[in-house]
C-alpha cells in the first residue's frame, strides 16, 4: 500500500488528551518493501520488513491525535527527493524514518537505477538550510555508528537520533516514541527510552550541535524538546552513545 | 453392540485428544525476533560450546497484566528519592519531581534524571566500572520484587565525543550502563519486556533505570525442538549481522522465554510467552568478526 498525504491537526479530540504547549510538525516515513533491491552498503539482498510501516503509522496517529501536523510517506513513496530543500521533510520540525539502515546512512525502498536501493548519505543534504527541519530520528540499524560523518549534513539541524547497533523490526517503537514525546520528555530521552523499551539488545545514540541562539545565549541541543525550534549556530558537535 | 459403541466413543475421544495435542503444540510466530541487518542463509555454522540437554517439552506461560495503584507508584517514586503525586497520562502513571521523572507501565517502570542521563560533558566524580557496578547491583537488588532474580549482567560504557569547529575531537566516558538478564519465578526471561538496565553517573548516583519484569501464569506443555535442530533452524532462517557473512560460530547457547515490549502488551489481556533458544554467534566476513545475539523459536510447530 502506498500513501502520502498531509494530515491536518485533529483538534476535536484533543480536549481529553495531553497537548504540548505548541503544535509541531512531523515528516513520518516507514518502509517495509525492499526486496528485490540490493543493500548499498554490503551489495547483498535487502530483506523485506514487516513492522516498520505499522510503527510509523502508530507514531503518526498518536501525534496527530495530540494536535500536531504530519506529512506521511510509506513504502514506494519514501524517496530521496523527500529530503530535498523545499520538500516534505524540510517543511517539518522533526523527520521520523523507520526502515533499513547502515553505517553509511539510511536506506530507502527506491531503485537507484542499478537495482541497488537509494541511500541518504552524510553530506548529501544540508538539513535545515532552507526549511525548518530541526531534528531527524532514524529507527534504522547503525546509522550513528560513525556519527561524526554527519557533521557536513548540519545546516540548521539540531540533532540526529538513532542507533549504533543493529535494531529489531518492532511495531511498538513508534508508539513508545510518540508516547514519550507526548509525556513531555526531551527528544533524546524520548528516543532512548523508546529504543531501550522495544529492543533489549539495542544501543541508542544522538549526534547534534552546540552553539548560540540569535540572542547570543549558549544553547545545548541535547536537551531540546519538540517546541525548541529556535535557530542555533554551530560551535561544536557532540555525540552520545551507549 | 455396547462394546462397538464403546470402541467408537474411544476412537472419537482419541481423535479429540490428538487434535488438542496438535493444537497446543502449534504456537504463533514471534514476529519481533528478526533484526533489520543483513541476513545470510545457509552459511557454514559451527558450534564452539556445549549444547545443553533439554527435555522434549517446555511449559508455555501467559503474561498477566498488573496495573499498579497510584499509591504503589508513589511508593516506588519515594524509594527512588522522589516526591510528588502520580498522574495518569495516556493510561500510564507518571510522577515528576524537578528534572526527575518516573513512568510506570504496570509490569515495569522507567526512571529518568533528565539532566544527568546521557550528558555530553565531562563528569567529575565518575567512578570506574567495578565501583559503579557495585552501586548498580545494590540499586537493582532494592527494586527487584519477590520472585524476580538476576541471572547475569553486562557492562556498557556511555561515551561522548565533542568535536570543535577546528575538527579537534575529545572522547570521554559519561556513565556506566549495566544490563541485567532476569528470571521470574525461576523462569529465565529475555527480550524487551523482561530486562533491567541501570545507568550510573557521577559519584555512583543513579541517572536512569529501565525495569520490566512480567508476571507469568503457567499454561500447557509445549513440544520443542532439540538444540541441534535449533541450530539447523537458524542456518535455514539466516544469521543477521551488519555485514555479509562467510561463516558463523555459535559461542553461547541457552534456553529462555521471550517477553515482547510492555508497550505492545498493554492492550492485550493475555500475551503468550514462549520459549526461545538464545545464541551468541560470532559472524566472520573476511578479516572482520562480529558477535550478534540470535533468538530462535523453540516450538516444534510455528504457525
Interface residues (C-beta under 8 A of the other chain):
Chain A: X17 X18 X39 X42 X43 X44 X45 X47 X49 X50 X51 X99 X100 X101 X102 X103 X140 X141 X142 X147 X148 X151 X166 X167 X168 X169 X170 X171 X172 X175 X176 X179 X182 X183 X185 X186 X188 X189 X192 X193 X196 X197 X198 X199 X200 X201 X203 X206 X210 X220 X222 X223 X234 X235 X236 X237 X238 X239 X240 X241 X242
Chain B: X31 X32 X33 X34 X35 X36 X37 X38 X39 X40 X89 X90 X92 X94 X101 X103 X110 X112 X114 X115 X117 X118 X119 X120 X156 X157 X158 X159 X160 X161 X162 X163 X164 X165 X169 X174 X175 X177 X179 X190 X191 X192 X194 X195 X197 X199 X210 X212 X240 X241 X242 X243 X244 X260 X261 X262 X263 X264 X292 X293
